[in-house]
Amino acid sequence: MPLAAGERDLRLDLFRGLALWLIFLDHIPSNVVSWLTIRNFGFSDATEIFVFISGYTAAYVYGRTMRERGFVVAGARILRRAWQVYVAHIFLFCIYMAEIAYVSRSFENPLYAEEMGVFDFLRQPDVTLIQALLLKFKPANMDVLPLYITLLAAFPPFVWLLLRRPTLALVGTVGLYAAALELDINLPSYPSGHWAFNPFAWQLLFGFGAWCALGGAERIGPFVRSRTAVVLAVLYLLAAFLVVLTWYVPAWTPIVPTKIAEWMYPIDKTNLDGLRVAHFFALAVLTVRFVPADWPGLRSPWLRPAVICGQHSLEIFCLGVFLAFAAHFVMVEVSDGIPIQIVVSVMGIVLMIAAAALMAWYKAIEGRSRGSRSAPPRTDPAGSPP
Amino acid sequence: MMRAVPFATSLMLALAMLLASSPVGTAVAADDLPCEVPDGVVQAAFPMPHVAAAIAAKKLDVAVLGSASSALVGPTGMARGYPGRFEAALSAQRPGVAVRVVPYAKSRQSAAEMEARIGEVLAGAKPTLVVWQTGTVDAIRGIDPEEFGTALDRGVERLQAAGVDVVLMNMQFSPRTESMIALDGYLDRMRFVALQRSVNSFDRFAVMKGWHESGVFDLSAATNKIDMAASVHACIGRLLARLVIEGADLATAAAAEGAGKPPDGARPSDLARSGGQSGVRK
């Protein structure tokens, strides 16, 4: 990544912005537009991109703070960020509760007597709310922010180690991932089960992103940009694509030998299956190779919408979760035909861009009125705080 | 919701009249329903030798082990739920065979809780075939998909050891609660177990989703009437009967071909799908 020190790597913003759009599309059930998202072309999906880039930018921003102001200040800032994400999660939870309560009051059909059981938790709001505050009760599609909160909460000592012994930190990350898979370590959920995104497994991508941000990228740079890596990545992506095709075109199933299929399936998302990690790495290798950091297109007005969404990732992520609820709501209440699916998908992304533009504008006027008074996030090379 | 409303309404009227004229609700009523699904959605992948033998012996006992979605509420619910329709459809297609379907549907039961009742089911109904419907309760409670899969696997193993053919039935497609109940992990596990244990599965989710998308049934309609639910169950019963007859025929054909060649009914696509969907969990 040949960028002058301190210069903003817009690729991070761009791809995080795109990941946010894809996550939004994937969260709308039965949506024809979600066929465009990367999960339909390979093993990994937008979540991997989001977590990796978040780890990268977090280490970039807070790593510098830790170097300049010390562990305590950087740690305090990270925890404040974790707190903001926590508040955002609870805010989303309120909206979710309102939606689910409305559906439980307005929907009735003897065919779905059993499915109505999903509203049972409304009968004991005291328990439900406490469990939600403890991050144990997480409704469908509300798993990513709790993951993010735990990753940030555990981040200060990790950054400390990264700044001193980066290799040891990386080994620790991989070791924890391996241990989580081997020993089945995960956090408990309410009313039963475990976290849908196992933080002990998913920290691998966050930690790896952080390692890359604080010098790792330079160390693996020559290999990542080598012909070998690109060829391997292309081959792996093609193989993954063929496998995924067989999920949708049964006639092509014989492409995947039964032995391999038995070894490969199920490809677990909860514990971040190795095949998913490899798929993400392959995508990253091609991205680094074909989208250089100084590519002029990164500053073009066409990509600007995605870039500004990526620069306000927390707000836009939350908005996306809300918009996905809203989109599904519209589809159920009005019509769930393909035209409506396309309309709500496009509308959602437009609203995400508009919100990001509004926040960018606020930031600009605040920055101007404050003058040169310390406004650290605005000048962060890696964009806004993650 | 706008879609095909007049059609659906007239359909329900027609059905209501049919049902009124034949309170037993036999396959005759279901025949007028557009229950069709695309090729391959309901298809026996594995032979069902025990069912084939029972049909040959003119006596087929079936148990339906399931949760609330294996029954309809209300006074006519019992007769109009899919187990009753399934019995009627089987009898109609194999005249002369004494078919008996005993429902063991209990609401709010997880796969593990049903698995614990298998002994009771085997002793009570002495079935040749067990249709095991499960998954929704596990998904609502957020039970680990892995745990769900383990319970399912244990149960199927136990049923097979008792000389019973098994059909696994997955969840209903429910557009209203689709964003609230995460089903993918459970759908995957069930496909996986079905394949590993070589048992047929009835993909109720895909069937109902297909009906909803093609406008056969408007599954997001809010109503307190039981008519549409009854039609859906009638269709499920009929398709289930088709699947079971197909499975029995596979066994008969394999037996006719001679014992030397193992029946090769497995559709590899199932394995792909069982893993495939894991990759697309939201």
Boltz contact constraints between the chains, C-beta under 6 A:
constraints:
  - contact:
      token1: [A, 26]
      token2: [B, 282]
      max_distance: 6.0
  - contact:
      token1: [A, 27]
      token2: [B, 282]
      max_distance: 6.0
  - contact:
      token1: [A, 29]
      token2: [B, 178]
      max_distance: 6.0
  - contact:
      token1: [A, 29]
      token2: [B, 179]
      max_distance: 6.0
  - contact:
      token1: [A, 39]
      token2: [B, 280]
      max_distance: 6.0
  - contact:
      token1: [A, 43]
      token2: [B, 279]
      max_distance: 6.0
  - contact:
      token1: [A, 100]
      token2: [B, 180]
      max_distance: 6.0
  - contact:
      token1: [A, 107]
      token2: [B, 176]
      max_distance: 6.0
  - contact:
      token1: [A, 107]
      token2: [B, 222]
      max_distance: 6.0
  - contact:
      token1: [A, 108]
      token2: [B, 222]
      max_distance: 6.0
  - contact:
      token1: [A, 108]
      token2: [B, 224]
      max_distance: 6.0
  - contact:
      token1: [A, 109]
      token2: [B, 223]
      max_distance: 6.0
  - contact:
      token1: [A, 110]
      token2: [B, 73]
      max_distance: 6.0
  - contact:
      token1: [A, 110]
      token2: [B, 226]
      max_distance: 6.0
  - contact:
      token1: [A, 110]
      token2: [B, 229]
      max_distance: 6.0
  - contact:
      token1: [A, 111]
      token2: [B, 229]
      max_distance: 6.0
  - contact:
      token1: [A, 111]
      token2: [B, 232]
      max_distance: 6.0
  - contact:
      token1: [A, 112]
      token2: [B, 174]
      max_distance: 6.0
  - contact:
      token1: [A, 113]
      token2: [B, 68]
      max_distance: 6.0
  - contact:
      token1: [A, 113]
      token2: [B, 73]
      max_distance: 6.0
  - contact:
      token1: [A, 114]
      token2: [B, 67]
      max_distance: 6.0
  - contact:
      token1: [A, 114]
      token2: [B, 68]
      max_distance: 6.0
  - contact:
      token1: [A, 114]
      token2: [B, 69]
      max_distance: 6.0
  - contact:
      token1: [A, 114]
      token2: [B, 136]
      max_distance: 6.0
  - contact:
      token1: [A, 115]
      token2: [B, 174]
      max_distance: 6.0
  - contact:
      token1: [A, 115]
      token2: [B, 177]
      max_distance: 6.0
  - contact:
      token1: [A, 117]
      token2: [B, 140]
      max_distance: 6.0
  - contact:
      token1: [A, 118]
      token2: [B, 140]
      max_distance: 6.0
  - contact:
      token1: [A, 118]
      token2: [B, 177]
      max_distance: 6.0
  - contact:
      token1: [A, 118]
      token2: [B, 180]
      max_distance: 6.0
  - contact:
      token1: [A, 118]
      token2: [B, 181]
      max_distance: 6.0
  - contact:
      token1: [A, 140]
      token2: [B, 180]
      max_distance: 6.0
  - contact:
      token1: [A, 140]
      token2: [B, 182]
      max_distance: 6.0
  - contact:
      token1: [A, 189]
      token2: [B, 142]
      max_distance: 6.0
  - contact:
      token1: [A, 191]
      token2: [B, 141]
      max_distance: 6.0
  - contact:
      token1: [A, 192]
      token2: [B, 141]
      max_distance: 6.0
  - contact:
      token1: [A, 192]
      token2: [B, 142]
      max_distance: 6.0
  - contact:
      token1: [A, 192]
      token2: [B, 143]
      max_distance: 6.0
  - contact:
      token1: [A, 193]
      token2: [B, 142]
      max_distance: 6.0
  - contact:
      token1: [A, 193]
      token2: [B, 143]
      max_distance: 6.0
  - contact:
      token1: [A, 193]
      token2: [B, 144]
      max_distance: 6.0
  - contact:
      token1: [A, 194]
      token2: [B, 144]
      max_distance: 6.0
  - contact:
      token1: [A, 246]
      token2: [B, 272]
      max_distance: 6.0
  - contact:
      token1: [A, 247]
      token2: [B, 272]
      max_distance: 6.0
  - contact:
      token1: [A, 247]
      token2: [B, 273]
      max_distance: 6.0
  - contact:
      token1: [A, 247]
      token2: [B, 276]
      max_distance: 6.0
  - contact:
      token1: [A, 250]
      token2: [B, 269]
      max_distance: 6.0
  - contact:
      token1: [A, 253]
      token2: [B, 268]
      max_distance: 6.0
  - contact:
      token1: [A, 253]
      token2: [B, 269]
      max_distance: 6.0
  - contact:
      token1: [A, 253]
      token2: [B, 272]
      max_distance: 6.0
  - contact:
      token1: [A, 261]
      token2: [B, 271]
      max_distance: 6.0
  - contact:
      token1: [A, 265]
      token2: [B, 274]
      max_distance: 6.0
  - contact:
      token1: [A, 265]
      token2: [B, 275]
      max_distance: 6.0
  - contact:
      token1: [A, 266]
      token2: [B, 188]
      max_distance: 6.0
  - contact:
      token1: [A, 266]
      token2: [B, 192]
      max_distance: 6.0
  - contact:
      token1: [A, 266]
      token2: [B, 275]
      max_distance: 6.0
  - contact:
      token1: [A, 266]
      token2: [B, 278]
      max_distance: 6.0
  - contact:
      token1: [A, 267]
      token2: [B, 275]
      max_distance: 6.0
  - contact:
      token1: [A, 267]
      token2: [B, 278]
      max_distance: 6.0
  - contact:
      token1: [A, 267]
      token2: [B, 279]
      max_distance: 6.0
  - contact:
      token1: [A, 269]
      token2: [B, 281]
      max_distance: 6.0
  - contact:
      token1: [A, 328]
      token2: [B, 179]
      max_distance: 6.0
  - contact:
      token1: [A, 332]
      token2: [B, 175]
      max_distance: 6.0
  - contact:
      token1: [A, 332]
      token2: [B, 176]
      max_distance: 6.0
  - contact:
      token1: [A, 332]
      token2: [B, 220]
      max_distance: 6.0
  - contact:
      token1: [A, 335]
      token2: [B, 1]
      max_distance: 6.0
  - contact:
      token1: [A, 335]
      token2: [B, 2]
      max_distance: 6.0
